[in-house]
Amino acid sequence: MKDLTNRTLYFGEGLFETFKLYYFNNKIYLPKNINFHYLRFSKGLKFFKLPFVSFKEFRENILKLAYESKVLAFNHKIYRAKLLAFSFGEKSFFGKSQFLKFKMDLEPLNPSNTKLTLGISKYRKYSKNPLNFFKTTCYTFNILVKREAIKNNFQDNIILNENNELTETSCANLYLQIKGKLYTPPISSGVLPGSIRQILVNKKIAKVKKLYIDDLLKAEKVYISNAIIGLKECQTKINSDYIKSK
């Protein structure tokens, strides 16, 4: 492997998945929807032409790296886990990936009842960008959105696409409650197919619909979701940076 280029470091070619792990009686338990995370991960492998990883290998890597972690403690039961797949291969940016190496970041998860605040990002995403639909290590756009939010005293920002449709935040899917019904933007708007989003849509708790700023203004409640926080209510405000970018 020493002659192979770290394509994740050089070109951002890599994938990751984030989920909860549970630790009881010195044993690690995976979330019930780990199959969803593998399915999205494996679709990413195929799309970006990365080496195939079976569900068994995916699961074994999670458990192996988690047990090897020095973070696990007998008095803490829930952890935020981030499994990263680093790509190694040819040096040219258009070259092939030949090998994947897994790494895991693990940290204790402490629940919070704090209501999150959301602004509107001045940055736009292009709905046809294939990077929208996978968790890739090419994360610079999300970093910009998150930093912009923090600068304006928000926890996160809602991102619009080139058609002025609402999409998501830097790290979560978006939902609006309008007239008592829950709506979430379609994947075609440039949205990551999130694990909690899929559950809510499949159970018909949330309906898929294109959403705009006008919908946000008339929403009774606003929520975001991801695999770590679940479904969480937020407060929103159209910030001055968004108004200036209009």
Rosetta blueprint (number, residue, H / E / L):
1 M L
2 K L
3 D L
4 L L
5 T E
6 N E
7 R H
8 T H
9 L H
10 Y H
11 F H
12 G L
13 E L
14 G E
15 L E
16 F E
17 E E
18 T E
19 F E
20 K E
21 L E
22 Y E
23 Y E
24 F E
25 N L
26 N L
27 K E
28 I E
29 Y E
30 L L
31 P L
32 K L
33 N L
34 I H
35 N H
36 F H
37 H H
38 Y H
39 L H
40 R H
41 F H
42 S H
43 K H
44 G H
45 L H
46 K H
47 F H
48 F L
49 K L
50 L L
51 P L
52 F L
53 V L
54 S L
55 F H
56 K H
57 E H
58 F H
59 R H
60 E H
61 N H
62 I H
63 L H
64 K H
65 L H
66 A H
67 Y H
68 E H
69 S L
70 K L
71 V L
72 L L
73 A L
74 F L
75 N L
76 H L
77 K L
78 I E
79 Y E
80 R E
81 A E
82 K E
83 L E
84 L E
85 A E
86 F E
87 S E
88 F E
89 G E
90 E L
91 K L
92 S L
93 F L
94 F L
95 G L
96 K L
97 S E
98 Q E
99 F E
100 L E
101 K E
102 F E
103 K E
104 M E
105 D E
106 L E
107 E E
108 P E
109 L L
110 N L
111 P L
112 S L
113 N L
114 T L
115 K L
116 L E
117 T E
118 L E
119 G E
120 I E
121 S E
122 K E
123 Y E
124 R E
125 K E
126 Y L
127 S L
128 K L
129 N L
130 P H
131 L H
132 N H
133 F H
134 F L
135 K L
136 T E
137 T L
138 C L
139 Y L
140 T H
141 F H
142 N H
143 I H
144 L H
145 V H
146 K H
147 R H
148 E H
149 A H
150 I H
151 K H
152 N L
153 N L
154 F L
155 Q L
156 D E
157 N E
158 I E
159 I E
160 L E
161 N E
162 E L
163 N L
164 N L
165 E L
166 L E
167 T E
168 E E
169 T L
170 S L
171 C L
172 A L
173 N E
174 L E
175 Y E
176 L E
177 Q E
178 I E
179 K L
180 G L
181 K E
182 L E
183 Y E
184 T E
185 P L
186 P L
187 I H
188 S H
189 S H
190 G L
191 V L
192 L L
193 P L
194 G L
195 S H
196 I H
197 R H
198 Q H
199 I H
200 L H
201 V H
202 N H
203 K L
204 K L
205 I L
206 A E
207 K E
208 V E
209 K L
210 K L
211 L L
212 Y L
213 I H
214 D H
215 D H
216 L H
217 L H
218 K H
219 A L
220 E L
221 K E
222 V E
223 Y E
224 I E
225 S E
226 N E
227 A L
228 I L
229 I L
230 G E
231 L E
232 K E
233 E E
234 C E
235 Q E
236 T E
237 K L
238 I L
239 N L
240 S H
241 D H
242 Y H
243 I H
244 K H
245 S H
246 K L
